[in-house]
Amino acid sequence: MKIKRNILLNPGPSTTTDTVKMAQVVPDICPREQEFAGMMKGLREDLLKIVHADPGKYTSVLFCGSGTINIDVCLNSLLPEGKKVLIVNNGAYSTRAVEICQYYGLPHIDLRFPVDRLPDLSLVEKSLEENPDIALVHTTHNETGTGILNPIREIGALTHRYGAVFMVDTTSTLAMRPINMEDENIDFCMASAQKGLTAMTGLSFVIGNRAMLEASKNYPKRSYYCNLYLQYEFFEKTGEMHFTPPVQTIYAAIQALKEYFAEGEEEKWKRHTRVFRAIHKGLEELGFRNIIRREWQSGLVVSVIYPDDVNWNFERIHDYCYDRGFTIYPGKISTTNTFRLCAMGAIDEQDMKDFFTILKEALCACGVRIPVTYKESIG
Ligand SMILES: *Cc1c(COP(=O)(O)O)cnc(C)c1O
């Protein structure tokens, strides 16, 4: 079967290989069969390998849902009675964590920083010092809205110095940027199958410290479907998900993991880096500017400022590219108009060269001046 190949430059889901797509076409199976439980056991073990987590100390728990389910699950399940969550917030995804706290009525501190700046660690420490009831600290590794990479190792070290648990939203780095749980001081991290793993949507997972997870057994139960301990306990007892898993998506994820290990952590990161550099090169040639300083970028997302040109029209540019198999995506910053190009997915340098040919055509078709122009000079 020939499947049209689209290049997704949006921040997930990402372009998949045909072998991953086809892995979903399998004989029907009841997921309560031993055969299926065995597959999930292997999948859970492989996920630990991605972040170099010792299976004696860490475990992984699968959920059926998009990546946000992980943030919801961890926040509502890992906070002891009478304690507080600290959210180190410099972007849209950490703001999502704040909203989850609001929905559950979890006591929390929203420690905000500008979206184009790294968090000030002295203020993080001050917050921990002044609030001994903080039991859980949350932040986002790569703020996908802007592409800024947060200093998780340092935030994790502070978190541990003050005796709290550190959870990190690694949805847009895991299986792309190499991560070592222990070195980065991470107690819980998370992702969904559709981003770094380049598998299908609908499967998400949390990787976490087993002892801390077991300690959460007696924490307040704030959700039934989204409780981390309950799902973990069910996996440990039966090898199964508590409720119906996304069966075909799991087959695809297993194939994607095979391809991940065949390519290798280092080679895969090199490929993402090639794509990222090709994005920058293409943008520079056209005169586009970034919102985030280059040295703070995650190497996976480029946030581009709209040029000041009366003929610039993001929707028209998007549609032109989309019709030719390339998907670009709007930004997520309220104060500046941006669009994003992401180096995720099963794509390589040549795809970016092809993309920039199309983007240039799109700019010409819209009458946008090349190189693009900005009112303010860089100062
Ligand atoms: C994609 C993403 C999520 C999850 O988004 P969903 O739409 O629920 O899949 C969460 N955090 C980050 C940092 C992400 O990039």
PDBQT file of the ligand as one rigid body, heavy atoms in Angstrom, charges set to zero:
ROOT
HETATM    1  C1  LIG A 401       2.147  18.099  23.215  1.00  0.00    +0.000 C 
HETATM    2  C2  LIG A 401       2.417  18.458  24.598  1.00  0.00    +0.000 A 
HETATM    3  C3  LIG A 401       1.547  18.047  25.632  1.00  0.00    +0.000 A 
HETATM    4  C4  LIG A 401       0.304  17.254  25.398  1.00  0.00    +0.000 C 
HETATM    5  O1  LIG A 401      -0.612  17.791  24.531  1.00  0.00    +0.000 OA
HETATM    6  P1  LIG A 401      -1.851  16.896  24.032  1.00  0.00    +0.000 P 
HETATM    7  O2  LIG A 401      -2.526  17.782  23.050  1.00  0.00    +0.000 OA
HETATM    8  O3  LIG A 401      -2.672  16.562  25.202  1.00  0.00    +0.000 OA
HETATM    9  O4  LIG A 401      -1.243  15.662  23.418  1.00  0.00    +0.000 OA
HETATM   10  C5  LIG A 401       1.912  18.342  26.924  1.00  0.00    +0.000 A 
HETATM   11  N1  LIG A 401       3.035  19.007  27.204  1.00  0.00    +0.000 NA
HETATM   12  C6  LIG A 401       3.892  19.409  26.249  1.00  0.00    +0.000 A 
HETATM   13  C7  LIG A 401       5.134  20.123  26.647  1.00  0.00    +0.000 C 
HETATM   14  C8  LIG A 401       3.607  19.146  24.917  1.00  0.00    +0.000 A 
HETATM   15  O5  LIG A 401       4.461  19.542  23.962  1.00  0.00    +0.000 OA
ENDROOT
TORSDOF 0
